[in-house]
C-alpha cells in the first residue's frame, strides 16, 4: 500500500510537472497578448511594398510618370454583354418576398430588360470621360484616378486638395455628382467661394481601372501608403481626406501613417472595433440614462433596440462579408461570368444599404434614389474590368488577421476629424465611441437623411458638411 501511495504521488507530481508550466505558459501568453493589444502606438510605419507580377526588379527606378487615361468600349464588348443578358436564366421568386431573400427576381427581369434594350453604354462612357482620368504606376501596379480642378478660383482664395476614396461595391463614379459642388461651390449656391477644392478620386487597386495586386496580402494599410505616394507624386504636401466604407478605413490609415500630411479627415462611416466591459456598460446604461455614458437622444434613437439594430440587422446585411473574407474567388467565379448575377449581387446592396425599409419593397426602392443608368454604370465598371473577384479579395486581406493585433488598430488618429453620421447607415457610431479612436473630432453632424452611399445619394448634404468641417479646420 505504501508503494502504491508513492506511485500515485509520483504520477501526481509528474502531471503537475506538465500541467503547471503549461498553465503558466497559457496565462503568460494571454497576458502578453492583452498587453500587446493594449499597447498604443503613435503612428503606423509607412513601409514599402511590391504588388506587380513576379519579383521586384533589383535595378532601375519605377516609372513615376502621370499618364492620361481614357475609358473605351467596343462593339465586341457590347455584343458579348447583350448575348449574356439574352441568355440569362432566372429563378422564380416567392410570392410577397420583396427583397427579404435578396434581389427580387421579378424586378431583376425588369432591370435586365432595360439594360439590354435601353441602357446606352457608349453614352455612359462619354459621361465617365467628362472628368480627366489618369494612371500612374506605384509599387508595381497601375493606379487609376480622376483629378478635377476648379475652372475658376476667386482672387485670393486657396484651392484645397481633397482625396476622396470609395468603397465596395462602389467606385470612383460615386463621386461624380459631388465633384462639381466641391470644385465650383459658388455656381451651385453652396457658399461664396471661400472653400474651393480640387478633387482626386482614385480607384482602390483591384477595383475598376486600377490594376489588381498580383501578390497576396494587399490590405488597407498598403492602399493608404499607395495613395500617399500618389498625392506626393501629384505635388501635394498637405491635403484633406474623405471616405466611407473601405474609403473610411483607408483614409483613417493614411491619417495614422503620415499625420503631418493630412490637414483634415472627413468620414461618413466609422469603424470602431473595440469591445469590452466599458462598451457593454455603455450599451446597457445607454438605454435608460444615456447622458450618463455620453449618448445623445439622437444616438439612442439610432441605436436602440440595440440587439435588433446592431446584431440582427447587421447579421442580415453582412452575409456577403463572411464569404468575401474567407473564399472570395469561389463566389466571384459566377459573378465574373454572369452580368445578371453581378448586377443582382451589387444592386442588392444599393437597396438596403440606402434605406433599411427598402427590404419590404418589390423593387428594393432603388429607383426612388437613383436612376437605372447610374446604377448600371457602376455595375458596368466592375463588368468591363473583370474586377469583382479582386475587389472581393480586399475583404480577405483585411479581415483574415486578428484585428486587435494590427498596428492600425492600436494607433489613434490625432489629425482634425469630421464625421457625418447618416441615419440609414448600416451601423451608427456615437461621438463618444468615435473619440476612442479619433482623438481630435472637430465636427460631428447628425445628417437629416441618407444612407451608406452618401456622395451618390445625397451629394449636396455631404458637400455642405465637408465644407463646414474644412472651414472649422482652417480657423484652428
C-alpha positions in Angstrom: 0.0 0.0 0.0 2.9 2.3 0.8 4.4 1.6 -2.6 1.0 2.3 -4.3 0.8 5.7 -2.5 4.3 6.6 -3.6 3.5 5.6 -7.2 0.3 7.8 -7.1 2.3 10.6 -5.6 4.9 10.3 -8.3 2.2 10.2 -11.0 0.6 13.3 -9.5 3.9 15.1 -9.4 4.6 14.1 -13.0 1.2 15.6 -14.0 1.9 18.7 -12.1 5.3 18.9 -13.8 3.5 19.2 -17.1 0.2 21.0 -16.2 1.7 23.8 -14.1 4.2 25.0 -16.7 1.5 24.6 -19.4 -1.0 26.6 -17.4 1.7 29.2 -16.6 2.6 29.4 -20.3 -1.1 29.8 -21.3 -1.8 32.5 -18.7 1.5 34.2 -19.6 0.6 34.1 -23.3 -2.8 35.6 -22.7 -1.2 38.4 -20.6 1.4 39.2 -23.3 -1.5 39.2 -25.9 -3.5 41.6 -23.7 -0.6 43.9 -23.0 0.4 44.0 -26.7 -3.2 44.7 -27.8 -3.4 47.4 -25.2 -0.1 49.0 -26.2 -0.8 52.1 -28.2 1.4 53.4 -30.9 1.7 57.0 -32.3 1.7 56.2 -36.0 1.7 53.3 -38.5 5.0 52.7 -40.2 4.8 53.6 -43.9 7.0 50.8 -45.1 7.0 49.7 -48.7 5.6 47.1 -51.0 5.6 45.4 -54.4 2.3 44.2 -55.9 3.4 43.7 -59.5 3.9 40.2 -61.1 7.0 38.2 -60.0 9.9 39.6 -58.0 10.5 43.3 -57.6 13.2 44.4 -60.1 16.5 44.8 -58.4 17.7 47.7 -60.6 16.0 50.7 -62.2 13.6 53.2 -60.8 9.9 52.8 -61.1 8.3 54.9 -63.9 6.7 57.8 -62.0 5.0 59.5 -64.9 1.4 60.5 -64.8 -0.3 59.2 -68.0 -3.7 60.5 -69.4 -6.2 57.6 -69.5 -9.5 57.3 -71.3 -12.2 54.7 -70.8 -13.1 53.0 -74.1 -15.5 50.4 -75.3 -16.1 48.3 -78.5 -18.8 46.6 -80.5 -17.4 43.3 -79.3 -17.7 44.2 -75.7 -21.3 45.3 -76.0 -22.3 42.4 -78.2 -20.9 40.0 -75.6 -22.8 41.7 -72.9 -26.1 41.6 -74.8 -25.6 37.9 -75.6 -25.2 37.1 -71.9 -28.1 39.2 -70.9 -30.4 37.5 -73.5 -29.3 34.0 -72.3 -29.9 34.7 -68.6 -31.7 32.1 -66.5 -34.0 33.4 -63.8 -35.2 31.7 -60.6 -38.9 32.1 -59.9 -39.4 34.3 -56.9 -41.5 33.7 -53.8 -44.8 35.5 -53.5 -44.6 38.5 -51.3 -40.8 38.1 -50.8 -39.9 41.6 -51.8 -36.1 42.0 -51.0 -36.2 39.7 -47.9 -34.5 36.9 -49.8 -32.1 39.1 -51.7 -32.7 40.7 -55.1 -36.3 40.2 -56.2 -36.2 38.1 -59.3 -39.3 39.7 -60.8 -37.7 43.2 -60.6 -34.4 41.7 -61.8 -36.1 40.9 -65.1 -37.2 44.5 -65.5 -33.6 45.7 -64.8 -32.1 43.3 -67.3 -34.7 44.2 -69.9 -33.8 47.9 -69.5 -30.1 47.0 -69.5 -30.4 45.1 -72.8 -32.8 47.4 -74.7 -32.4 50.9 -73.4 -29.1 51.3 -71.4 -26.5 53.0 -73.7 -23.0 52.1 -72.5 -21.4 54.2 -75.2 -23.2 57.3 -73.8 -22.2 56.4 -70.3 -18.6 56.0 -71.3 -18.8 59.6 -72.5 -20.3 60.6 -69.1 -17.4 58.8 -67.3 -14.8 60.6 -69.6 -16.1 64.1 -68.8 -13.6 64.3 -66.0 -9.8 63.9 -66.6 -8.6 60.4 -66.0 -5.0 59.3 -65.3 -2.9 56.3 -64.5 0.4 56.0 -62.8 2.5 53.1 -61.7 3.0 52.7 -57.9 4.6 49.6 -56.3 4.4 47.7 -59.5 0.7 48.2 -60.4 -1.2 50.8 -62.4 -3.3 53.2 -60.3 -6.3 54.8 -61.9 -7.6 58.2 -60.7 -9.6 61.2 -61.8 -8.2 64.7 -61.0 -10.7 67.6 -61.2 -9.5 71.2 -60.8 -11.8 74.2 -60.4 -12.5 76.1 -63.6 -12.5 79.3 -61.7 -10.8 80.4 -58.4 -11.8 83.7 -56.9 -8.9 86.1 -56.3 -7.1 85.4 -53.1 -8.7 82.0 -52.5 -6.6 79.0 -51.9 -7.5 75.7 -53.5 -7.6 72.8 -51.1 -6.6 69.3 -52.4 -9.1 66.7 -51.4 -8.6 62.9 -51.8 -11.9 61.0 -51.9 -11.8 57.2 -51.6 -14.8 54.9 -52.5 -15.7 51.5 -51.0 -17.3 48.3 -52.1 -19.4 47.7 -54.1 -19.0 51.3 -55.3 -16.4 53.0 -57.5 -14.9 56.4 -58.3 -18.2 57.1 -60.2 -20.0 57.5 -56.8 -18.3 61.0 -56.6 -19.5 62.3 -60.0 -22.4 64.3 -58.5 -20.5 65.8 -55.6 -17.4 66.8 -57.6 -18.9 70.0 -59.2 -20.3 71.0 -55.8 -16.8 70.9 -54.3 -14.8 72.3 -57.3 -17.4 75.1 -58.2 -19.4 75.6 -55.0 -20.4 79.2 -55.8 -22.0 78.1 -59.0 -24.2 75.7 -57.1 -25.2 78.2 -54.4 -23.2 76.3 -51.7 -21.1 79.3 -50.5 -19.5 82.5 -51.6 -16.5 80.6 -52.9 -14.5 80.7 -49.6 -13.8 77.0 -49.7 -12.8 75.6 -53.1 -11.3 72.1 -53.8 -9.5 70.2 -56.4 -10.7 66.6 -56.1 -8.7 63.5 -56.6 -10.7 60.2 -56.7 -8.5 57.1 -57.1 -9.8 53.5 -57.7 -8.6 51.2 -55.0 -6.2 48.6 -56.5 -8.3 45.7 -57.7 -11.3 47.9 -58.3 -12.3 49.2 -61.7 -9.5 50.6 -63.8 -6.8 50.2 -61.1 -4.7 47.1 -61.7 -5.3 44.3 -59.3 -2.4 43.2 -57.0 -0.6 40.1 -58.2 0.7 39.2 -54.7 -1.1 38.2 -51.5 -1.5 40.5 -48.6 -2.7 43.7 -50.2 -4.8 45.4 -47.4 -5.9 48.9 -46.3 -2.5 49.9 -45.0 -0.9 49.1 -48.4 -3.7 51.1 -50.1 -3.1 54.0 -47.7 0.6 54.0 -48.5 0.0 53.9 -52.3 -2.5 56.9 -52.0 0.1 58.9 -50.0 2.6 58.2 -52.8 0.0 59.3 -55.4 -0.6 62.6 -53.6 3.1 63.2 -53.3 3.6 62.4 -56.9 0.9 65.0 -57.8 3.0 67.5 -55.9 0.8 67.8 -52.7 2.5 68.1 -49.3 -0.7 68.6 -47.3 -4.2 67.6 -48.2 -7.7 66.7 -46.9 -9.1 63.2 -47.0 -12.7 61.9 -47.3 -14.0 58.4 -47.2 -16.9 56.0 -46.4 -16.9 52.2 -46.3 -13.4 50.9 -47.2 -12.6 54.5 -48.1 -13.1 55.4 -44.4 -10.7 52.6 -43.4 -8.0 53.6 -45.9 -8.1 57.3 -45.2 -8.0 56.6 -41.5 -4.9 54.6 -42.1 -3.5 57.4 -44.1 -4.0 59.8 -41.1 -2.4 57.3 -38.8 0.6 56.8 -41.2 1.5 60.4 -42.1 -0.4 62.8 -39.9 1.8 65.6 -40.9 0.5 65.4 -44.5 -3.2 65.2 -43.5 -4.8 68.6 -42.9 -8.1 67.0 -42.0 -10.0 63.7 -42.2 -13.7 63.7 -43.1 -15.7 60.4 -42.8 -19.2 59.2 -43.4 -18.7 55.8 -41.7 -16.8 55.0 -38.6 -15.2 51.6 -37.8 -14.7 51.2 -34.0 -14.0 47.6 -33.5 -13.0 47.6 -29.8 -15.4 45.9 -27.4 -15.1 45.1 -23.7 -16.6 45.7 -20.3 -16.7 49.5 -20.8 -18.6 49.3 -24.1 -21.0 46.7 -22.6 -21.8 49.0 -19.6 -22.3 51.9 -22.1 -24.8 49.9 -24.1 -26.7 48.7 -21.0 -26.9 52.1 -19.3 -27.5 54.0 -22.6 -31.0 52.7 -23.0 -32.0 54.2 -19.6 -29.6 57.0 -18.7 -27.9 57.9 -22.0 -26.5 61.2 -20.7 -24.5 59.2 -18.1 -22.5 57.4 -20.8 -22.2 60.3 -23.2 -25.0 59.3 -25.6 -27.4 61.9 -27.1 -31.2 61.5 -27.7 -30.4 61.0 -31.4 -27.8 58.3 -30.6 -30.5 56.4 -28.6 -33.0 56.7 -31.5 -30.5 55.3 -34.0 -29.0 52.6 -31.8 -31.9 51.0 -29.8 -33.4 48.5 -29.5 -29.7 47.5 -29.6 -30.0 43.8 -30.3 -32.3 44.4 -33.2 -30.3 47.2 -34.8 -26.7 46.2 -34.0 -26.9 42.4 -34.1 -29.9 41.1 -36.1 -29.8 43.8 -38.8 -26.0 43.6 -39.0 -26.1 39.8 -39.4 -28.8 40.1 -42.1 -26.7 42.6 -44.0 -23.2 41.1 -43.6 -23.5 37.6 -45.1 -21.6 38.7 -48.1 -18.7 39.8 -45.8 -18.1 36.3 -44.4 -17.9 34.8 -47.9 -15.6 37.5 -49.2 -13.4 37.4 -46.1 -12.9 33.6 -46.5 -13.3 32.3 -50.0 -13.8 35.2 -52.4 -12.5 33.5 -55.5 -15.2 30.8 -55.3 -18.2 33.1 -55.2 -16.5 35.5 -57.5 -16.3 33.0 -60.4 -20.0 33.1 -61.1 -20.3 36.8 -60.7 -17.4 37.4 -63.1 -19.1 35.2 -65.7 -22.6 36.5 -65.4 -23.6 40.1 -65.8 -27.1 39.4 -64.4 -25.6 37.7 -61.3 -23.2 40.5 -60.9 -25.9 43.2 -61.1 -28.1 41.3 -58.6 -25.2 40.9 -56.1 -24.1 44.6 -56.3 -27.5 46.3 -56.7 -29.0 44.5 -53.7 -26.5 46.5 -51.5 -27.7 49.8 -53.1 -31.2 48.9 -51.9 -31.0 48.0 -48.2 -27.8 50.0 -47.5 -29.5 53.1 -48.8 -32.6 52.6 -46.6 -33.3 49.5 -44.4 -37.0 49.8 -45.1 -36.4 49.1 -48.8 -36.3 45.5 -47.8 -40.1 45.5 -47.9 -40.4 46.9 -51.4 -40.7 44.7 -54.5 -38.3 47.0 -56.4 -36.0 47.4 -53.4 -36.7 51.2 -53.6 -33.7 51.5 -56.0 -35.3 53.9 -58.4 -36.6 56.2 -55.7 -33.0 57.3 -55.0 -31.0 56.5 -58.2 -31.6 56.1 -61.9 -31.1 52.7 -63.6 -28.5 54.4 -65.8 -26.5 55.4 -62.7 -26.8 52.0 -61.0 -25.9 50.1 -64.1 -22.9 52.3 -64.9 -21.4 51.4 -61.6 -22.1 47.7 -62.3 -20.5 48.1 -65.8 -17.3 49.4 -64.2 -16.9 46.1 -62.5 -18.1 44.1 -65.5 -15.8 45.6 -68.2 -12.8 45.4 -66.0 -13.5 41.9 -64.6 -12.7 43.3 -61.2 -15.4 41.8 -59.0 -13.1 39.0 -57.7 -10.1 41.2 -57.0 -12.4 43.7 -55.2 -13.8 40.9 -53.0 -10.3 39.7 -52.1 -9.8 43.0 -50.3 -12.1 41.7 -47.6 -10.0 38.6 -47.1 -6.7 40.5 -46.9 -8.1 42.9 -44.3 -10.3 40.6 -42.2 -8.2 37.4 -42.1 -5.8 38.9 -39.5 -6.5 39.4 -35.8 -7.9 42.9 -35.8 -6.8 43.7 -32.3 -3.1 43.0 -33.0 -2.7 45.0 -36.2 -0.8 48.3 -36.0 -3.6 50.4 -37.3 -6.0 49.0 -34.6 -3.5 50.2 -31.9 -2.8 53.6 -33.4 -5.1 56.6 -32.7 -6.0 59.4 -35.1 -4.9 62.8 -33.9 -5.5 64.9 -37.1 -8.6 67.1 -37.1 -11.6 64.8 -37.9 -15.1 65.5 -39.1 -17.8 62.9 -39.0 -21.1 62.9 -41.0 -23.5 60.3 -39.4 -26.2 59.4 -41.9 -29.4 57.9 -40.3 -29.7 55.0 -42.7 -26.0 53.9 -42.4 -25.6 50.2 -41.7 -24.4 50.9 -38.1 -24.4 54.0 -36.0 -21.3 55.1 -34.1 -21.9 57.8 -31.5 -19.4 60.5 -31.0 -18.4 59.3 -27.5 -17.4 55.9 -29.0 -15.7 57.5 -32.0 -13.5 59.5 -29.6 -11.8 56.3 -28.6 -10.0 56.2 -32.0 -10.4 59.8 -33.3 -9.0 62.0 -30.6 -9.5 65.3 -32.4 -13.1 65.4 -33.6 -13.8 69.0 -34.8 -17.3 68.4 -36.2 -19.8 65.6 -35.7 -23.0 66.0 -37.7 -26.3 64.1 -37.4 -27.3 64.1 -41.1 -31.1 64.5 -41.7 -31.4 61.8 -44.3 -29.3 59.4 -46.4 -27.5 56.1 -46.0 -24.3 54.3 -46.9 -23.6 55.7 -50.4 -23.7 59.3 -49.2 -21.9 61.0 -52.1 -24.0 59.1 -54.6 -27.4 59.6 -52.8 -27.1 62.9 -51.0 -24.2 64.8 -52.7 -25.3 68.3 -51.6 -25.7 67.3 -47.9 -22.2 65.7 -47.9 -20.6 68.6 -49.7 -22.0 71.0 -47.2 -20.7 69.0 -44.3 -17.3 68.7 -45.8 -17.1 72.5 -46.3 -18.3 73.1 -42.8 -15.6 70.9 -41.4 -12.9 72.4 -43.6 -13.9 75.9 -42.5 -13.5 74.9 -38.9 -10.1 73.3 -39.5 -8.9 76.4 -41.4 -9.8 78.6 -38.4 -7.7 76.5 -35.9 
